[in-house]
Amino acid sequence: MERSYWERIAPSYNEEIFDVLQNDKSGKIITAIEQVASKEKTVTDLGCAIGKWIPLLATAFKQVVATDISAKNLEIAAERCKNYTNVEYHRMDMSADNLTVIPCDVAVCINAILTDNLKKRINFFQSLNICLHDGGYLILVVPSLESKLYTNIIAHRWNVDDDHKEKIKSVEKAYALAKNIKQGVTDIDNVPTKHYLEEELQLLLTLEGFEVERIEKINYNWKTEFNNPPKWLAEPFPWDWMVVARKEKSQK
Ligand SMILES: C[S@@+](CC[C@H](N)C(=O)[O-])C[C@H]1O[C@@H](n2cnc3c(N)ncnc32)[C@H](O)[C@@H]1O
């Protein structure tokens, strides 16, 4: 998932990309944001795309720093949110080796650390830390590997949607799929996408200087996974992980 991928998707973003805000019917992410929000505080939206979360953030915080790797996404976000005057837009690659950021009191990062490239993920996680003031809150949402495997197991066992209609077209693809899954990378719409274990998130964030306050499931409807979910298929519903973590104070 290079910058070019996100630039290409930008014009059709709404049709192509899963909408977390619309699908989180529990409102848990909004609640988590509201719990740490204040008109005295600044917030950064890391990987803001076309700005779906900006109206909420601009209303709840003093200032919003909206960032994304894609210039086109930022253009669309700025146009959509032009009525919010307390938002600034910055093109920024959170996976870059050297990054200059505007540290904020709160950082929101919703389904943006998806790359299958390990080095880029390592850099992205390191960058989360410098985007925050000491004691600042991070609200991070990422795809769940447990949920993805659970979905695959159900699809295969009960042949749902013809077992997800998965066709592995070549030996090379089969090899890549097998190699990727060991690292939690599995395709979404044929795009290799990083999925995370709960324990992995705890470890990654602790090692980057965060204290994890809670990790919760953000549940979605089964229709987000299957065209025809079996009628008997109920809880547990598919989910992303939401982490609420606090940047530890640096030792001086
Ligand atoms: C699935 S979209 C999520 C958008 C938004 N957070 C939401 O929930 O509606 C992922 C976004 O992350 C951005 N992104 C991916 N890698 C990035 C990086 N290294 N630095 C900054 N933004 C990145 C993409 O351009 C894309 O807009």
The ligand as an SDF file (V2000), in Angstrom:
LIG
                    3D

 27 29  0  0  0  0  0  0  0  0999 V2000
   -8.7900    3.2660    5.2790 C   0  0  0  0  0  0  0  0  0  0  0  0
   -8.3620    4.9460    5.1640 S   0  0  0  0  0  0  0  0  0  0  0  0
   -9.0340    5.5060    6.7370 C   0  0  0  0  0  0  0  0  0  0  0  0
   -9.4070    6.9350    6.7110 C   0  0  0  0  0  0  0  0  0  0  0  0
  -10.0240    7.5900    7.9360 C   0  0  0  0  0  0  0  0  0  0  0  0
   -9.1780    7.4730    9.0950 N   0  0  0  0  0  0  0  0  0  0  0  0
  -11.4010    7.0580    8.2250 C   0  0  0  0  0  0  0  0  0  0  0  0
  -11.5840    6.3360    9.2000 O   0  0  0  0  0  0  0  0  0  0  0  0
  -12.3390    7.4250    7.5000 O   0  0  0  0  0  0  0  0  0  0  0  0
   -6.6230    4.9690    5.4510 C   0  0  0  0  0  0  0  0  0  0  0  0
   -5.9950    6.3370    5.2300 C   0  0  0  0  0  0  0  0  0  0  0  0
   -4.6660    6.3070    5.7520 O   0  0  0  0  0  0  0  0  0  0  0  0
   -3.8230    7.0180    4.8850 C   0  0  0  0  0  0  0  0  0  0  0  0
   -2.4480    6.5430    5.0620 N   0  0  0  0  0  0  0  0  0  0  0  0
   -1.9670    5.3210    4.7280 C   0  0  0  0  0  0  0  0  0  0  0  0
   -0.6630    5.2450    5.0060 N   0  0  0  0  0  0  0  0  0  0  0  0
   -0.2990    6.4500    5.5210 C   0  0  0  0  0  0  0  0  0  0  0  0
    0.9200    7.0010    5.9720 C   0  0  0  0  0  0  0  0  0  0  0  0
    2.0480    6.2940    5.9290 N   0  0  0  0  0  0  0  0  0  0  0  0
    0.9270    8.2580    6.4470 N   0  0  0  0  0  0  0  0  0  0  0  0
   -0.2070    9.0000    6.4610 C   0  0  0  0  0  0  0  0  0  0  0  0
   -1.3970    8.5370    6.0290 N   0  0  0  0  0  0  0  0  0  0  0  0
   -1.4510    7.2810    5.5610 C   0  0  0  0  0  0  0  0  0  0  0  0
   -4.3840    6.7480    3.4980 C   0  0  0  0  0  0  0  0  0  0  0  0
   -4.0120    7.7120    2.5530 O   0  0  0  0  0  0  0  0  0  0  0  0
   -5.8860    6.7220    3.7710 C   0  0  0  0  0  0  0  0  0  0  0  0
   -6.4410    7.9830    3.5520 O   0  0  0  0  0  0  0  0  0  0  0  0
  1  2  1  0
  2  3  1  0
  2 10  1  0
  3  4  1  0
  4  5  1  0
  5  6  1  0
  5  7  1  0
  7  8  2  0
  7  9  1  0
 10 11  1  0
 11 12  1  0
 11 26  1  0
 12 13  1  0
 13 14  1  0
 13 24  1  0
 14 15  1  0
 14 23  1  0
 15 16  2  0
 16 17  1  0
 17 18  1  0
 17 23  2  0
 18 19  1  0
 18 20  2  0
 20 21  1  0
 21 22  2  0
 22 23  1  0
 24 25  1  0
 24 26  1  0
 26 27  1  0
M  CHG  2   2   1   9  -1
M  END
$$$$
